[in-house]
Amino acid sequence: MSHFSQIKTQIRNLTSLQTALSDLGIDWKAGPKEVRGYQGQTRPAQVVIEQDNGYDLGFTWNGQEYEFVADLQFWQQAVPVDRFLSKITQRYAYHTVVNETAKQGFQVSEQQNHQDGSIRLVLQRWSA
């Protein structure tokens, strides 16, 4: 019986995910690589975050999005799982917005990081 938990996300762009992890100072490794779990069980993943206890966290492509995969019994992060994923999702969304709007000619003209953790972006586009 598998100990792995799979948590659905809205993450679809691997590059934005990797950039978000780097922004947050999370040491990650590019896959394909195995996420290690209970009693030597493994799951393939495109991004792996190794923990000091020998059990990994990862993101695996399910055909539509990257699911978070981990043996939560061996969670060894400073924040709970939901907060961890929330931080990653926020940085992912930030990079997705900036990258997609840049393709349409927009630039970030102002960025405010609020005390509640939210980010306010003002984008502008100059037309010729």
Disulfide bonds with the S-S distance in Angstrom:
none
